[in-house]
Amino acid sequence: MEYSSILPIIIRGVDNIGAFKISADIEICDLALLIENTMIIADLHLGYEQYLNQKGFMIPSLQFKKIINRIGKIKESSGADNIIINGDLKHEFGKVTRQEDRELKKLIDYLKENFKKITIIKGNHDPITPYISHLKNFKILNTLKIQDSLITHGHFIPEKIKTNTIIIGHEHPCIGLRSGERIEKIKCYLKGPFNDKKLVVMPSFNFVSEGSDILHEAIISPFLKKAKISQFRVYAVENFEIFDFGRLSDISNIIESSKEKGW
């Protein structure tokens, strides 16, 4: 996809395949963040297709294979030895569906075979995750400090944050850009100020939905509700390509200007 045709002049010099630094010790590699030899992913929502089927949406169960393939490609590209899942490993809140049970077992087996260390952060969809048999040997954490970054899911704000950077999921950010009569949704990272800290918001590692459009939909994370989101920088990602779309305020201004000019 040539995004400069959708959003003229905003893409600034980033069309990288591989990893792209957004700070001294944090890199974007597709839908994962890299800190040293650790990859971080968020919001897998295993079992989401079965949940949608029960709601009347006939969605085939295809995302698990995509999740495994994408983890493998990121590992191959980055050389990461360890993995952190930053919340919402599964979708259902208070039960474990057949699809979730089956996919959790396969995922854990795959991760054990391919990573030296596996860490799971508890998300808002994970109230019963610590009690699932496949995860009984794992410690489920609310937060984790790695270097100068605090990793937490993002559905609550921890007390006494001592790191300079906070990494969250939860929001599932994507950006919706209009091209003629259609809107193209692209998963994205957000990076900007939160009080005296730097906040990095990760896209979901879910392939059923692109996520929540930060230009047109309400934000849900308490972090972003307390932040000046217009100051956040947007890094769109698609198939290992990273696009620096600039600040959210710049994107909004250009879209408004384009509407006035009839683009």
N, C-alpha and C positions, 0 to 999 in steps of 0.2 A: 504494500500500500504506500503510495506517495503522499505523505501527509502535508507537504507543502502546498499541494493542490487544494487541500481542504482548508488549511489555515495559513494563508500567504504570509511570508516573511518572518514568522515567529520562531521557526526552528533555528537554533543557534549552534551550528558547528558540531553537533553530536549525532553521528550515525554509526555507532560502534557496534561491532559484533564481538561478543566476549564480555569482559568486565569493564566497568566504568566507575572511577572513584568519585564519591560524593563528599568524602572527608578524608582526613589523613589515614584512617584505619578502616573505613567502610567502603565496600564496592558493591555496585549493582551487577548481578549476573542473571539476566533474564528475570524470572519471578522470585529469585533468592537474593538475599544480602550475604556478603562474604566478610567475615572478620577473621583474619589470619587463615587458619585451616578449617574453619567452621562455616557451614552454610545455614542460613536461617530462612525458613518458609513459614507461612501463616495461612490459617483459614482454609483447610482442605475440605471440610464439611463432607466427609465420607457418608454415603447413604442418602445424599440429597435427592437423587433421582427417585428413590422409593417414596420419599416424603412428597415430592411433586406428583407422583403417580396417584397417591392417596387423595391428593387435592383435585384430581381430575385432569392433570396435565400429563400426556403420554410422552415421557422422556425416556429414551433407551439408556441402559446402564453402561455408559461408555467412558465416563471420566476416570475411573480407577486406572485403566490401562494408560491413559494420557498422563496421569499423575506419576506413575512409576517411570514411564519413558522420560518425562521431563526431569525428574529427580536424577535419573541416570545421565542424561545429557549435561545437566549442570555440574554434576560430580566430575564427569569426564573433562569438561571445559575448565573447571576451577581446581581440580585436584583436592577438594575438601575431604578431610578424614572424619569430621564430626558433623552432626546435624542437630539443629534445634527446631522444634515445631512450636511456633508462637501462637498457640491457642486454636480452639475450634477444630480439633482433630476429626470429630464426627458431628453430625447435624442435629439429631433428635436430642431434646433436653433431658427427659426423664426415663428413657428406655433405650434398649439396644435392639435395633431391628435386625432381621436376618442379613440384609445387605451390609449393614454396619459391622456386624460380628464377623462375617466372612472377609470383608475387605480389611478390617483392622488386623486380623490374624495374618493375612497375606502381606500387608504393609510392614508390620513389625518383623516378620521373617525376612523380608527383603532388606530392611534397614540394618538388621543384625548382621546380615551377610556382607553388607557394603560399607558400613561405617563403624569406626572404633567406639564412638560415644554417641548416645542418643539422649536428648533432653526434651522433655515435654513441658510446655507452659500451659497453665490452665486458662481456658477461655470461658466466655459466658455460656457456650453450648456444652461445656464439659463438667456439669455438676456431678455426674456419676462416673466420669472417666476413671478416677482413681480406683474404682471398685470393679472394673472390667477385668476378667481373668487374664486376658492377653497382655494386660498392662500391670499385673500385680508386682512385677519385679522392677517397675520404674517409679521413681519419685516424681510426682507431679508438682511443679513449682508455680507459685504466683508471679514471681519475678526472678530474674537471673542477671547478675552483673558479669559482663565480659569486657575486659579492658576498661575503657571509660564510657561504656554504654550500658544502660539498664534496659533489659528486654522484658516487656510485659504486654499482655494481650491488648489492652487499651479500653476495656469496658469499665474500668475504675482507675482512679489516680492514686498510686501508692503514696504513703506518707514518707517524708524525709528522703527525697531523691537526691543522692549524693554524686551522681555522675553528671557529666556535661551533656551527654546525648541520651535520648530516650527513643527506643524502637518499639513501635506498636503495629498491630494488625487491626482487626475488628471493623474498620471502616469500609473495606473492600473498594478502595477508590478506583474509579476509571474516569475518563474524560470523554464526553460526547461532543463530536464535532459534526456540524451539518455540511453535507456535500450534495447540493441540489435538494432533492426531496427526501433524501435519506440521512440518517444520523449514524456515523461510525463511532462505536464505543471502543476505547483502547484502555487497557489496564495501565495504571500509572502509580508511581511513588510520589509522595509529597514530602518536602523538606522545608522546615521553617522554624521560627522562634516560638518557644513556649516558656513564658516567664523569662528566666535568665538561662534557659537550656536550649538545646537544639532538638527538634522533634522530627523523626523520620517515620512516615506511615507507609506500610507495605501493602501491595495489592494482594488479592486472594490467590491461593494456589488451587483454585477451583475452576473447572473448565465447562461447567454448565452455564454459568453467567459471567459476564465481564465485570459486574460489580455495580456500585452506586455512583451515578454521575455527579461529580463534584460541582459541575456548572449548573445543574438543574434540579438536584435532589437535596433534601435536608441531610445535614451531617448528624451522626449518631454518637461519635466518641466524645466523652467528656473532655478529653484533651483538646480536640479541635473546637469544641464549643467555647473554650476559654482562650483560644488562640486567635490571632488576626490572620485568618486563613488566606486573605487576599495577598499576604506577603509570602506565601508558600510557593516554592518552586516546584514545577511539575516535570517529572521525568517519565515519559511514556515508554512502554516496553512491548515489543511484539517479536516473537521468534528470535530472541537473543539480540535484537537491535534495540538501542536506547536512543530516545529522542528528547532533547532538552527543549521543552516548550516555553521556558521562561516562567515568570511569576503568574499566578492565577489572575491578578489584577490586569497584567498585560494582555492575557488571553481574552478576558472579558472586554477590555477596551477595543481590541482589534475586531472581535466579533461584532460589537456594536457599530464600529466604524464600517465594517463590511456590509452590515444591514443597511446603513444609511446610503452607501454607494451602490446598493443593489447587487452585490457579488453573490 
